[in-house]
Amino acid sequence: MFASAMKLFENEGLRVAAIRGFWRPGQGSDNYRQYTENLEKGMAPKQAAANTWTGRSLPDLVTR
């Protein structure tokens, strides 16, 4: 899904510099579960987010 969206933006000449996610408890989000597990392991919030599936997948898709 992200890759398709990013390709569409690229084809339209748009540059994506960042993506923000919002994960809520109780909605079955794997990202939220991974995020909270990472926090429990002592990671800082930014590092915990970067170590979720989405966080690991996006660096290849976002232009720097």
One Martini backbone bead per residue (centre of mass of N, CA, C, O) as a GRO file, in nm:
protein
   64
    1MET     BB    1   0.059   0.061  -0.024
    2PHE     BB    2   0.293   0.258   0.007
    3ALA     BB    3   0.430   0.206  -0.265
    4SER     BB    4   0.191   0.298  -0.440
    5ALA     BB    5   0.170   0.585  -0.331
    6MET     BB    6   0.460   0.672  -0.393
    7LYS     BB    7   0.442   0.629  -0.699
    8LEU     BB    8   0.219   0.831  -0.748
    9PHE     BB    9   0.366   1.079  -0.643
   10GLU     BB   10   0.607   1.058  -0.833
   11ASN     BB   11   0.435   1.080  -1.100
   12GLU     BB   12   0.335   1.381  -0.989
   13GLY     BB   13   0.599   1.526  -0.855
   14LEU     BB   14   0.609   1.430  -0.560
   15ARG     BB   15   0.748   1.492  -0.233
   16VAL     BB   16   0.839   1.277   0.033
   17ALA     BB   17   0.963   1.339   0.375
   18ALA     BB   18   0.708   1.223   0.545
   19ILE     BB   19   0.559   1.001   0.797
   20ARG     BB   20   0.257   0.960   0.989
   21GLY     BB   21   0.160   0.780   1.272
   22PHE     BB   22  -0.146   0.626   1.430
   23TRP     BB   23  -0.172   0.437   1.728
   24ARG     BB   24  -0.416   0.235   1.887
   25PRO     BB   25  -0.551   0.095   2.136
   26GLY     BB   26  -0.760  -0.190   2.068
   27GLN     BB   27  -0.713  -0.238   1.724
   28GLY     BB   28  -0.489  -0.460   1.638
   29SER     BB   29  -0.206  -0.334   1.615
   30ASP     BB   30   0.108  -0.425   1.535
   31ASN     BB   31   0.252  -0.156   1.572
   32TYR     BB   32   0.161  -0.102   1.860
   33ARG     BB   33   0.273  -0.356   1.985
   34GLN     BB   34   0.568  -0.307   1.902
   35TYR     BB   35   0.599  -0.032   2.033
   36THR     BB   36   0.542  -0.118   2.330
   37GLU     BB   37   0.764  -0.331   2.342
   38ASN     BB   38   0.997  -0.133   2.288
   39LEU     BB   39   0.950   0.042   2.537
   40GLU     BB   40   0.989  -0.196   2.743
   41LYS     BB   41   1.301  -0.223   2.636
   42GLY     BB   42   1.394   0.107   2.641
   43MET     BB   43   1.301   0.269   2.416
   44ALA     BB   44   1.263   0.529   2.245
   45PRO     BB   45   1.002   0.643   2.072
   46LYS     BB   46   1.147   0.674   1.795
   47GLN     BB   47   1.281   0.394   1.800
   48ALA     BB   48   1.024   0.226   1.840
   49ALA     BB   49   0.895   0.313   1.569
   50ALA     BB   50   1.137   0.224   1.381
   51ASN     BB   51   1.083  -0.092   1.504
   52THR     BB   52   0.863  -0.132   1.310
   53TRP     BB   53   0.732  -0.224   1.026
   54THR     BB   54   0.692   0.060   0.918
   55GLY     BB   55   0.969   0.180   1.003
   56ARG     BB   56   1.132  -0.030   0.821
   57SER     BB   57   0.983   0.037   0.536
   58LEU     BB   58   1.008   0.360   0.477
   59PRO     BB   59   1.304   0.451   0.406
   60ASP     BB   60   1.278   0.350   0.097
   61LEU     BB   61   1.026   0.567   0.029
   62VAL     BB   62   1.165   0.817   0.144
   63THR     BB   63   1.279   1.113   0.078
   64ARG     BB   64   1.589   1.317   0.141
   0.00000   0.00000   0.00000
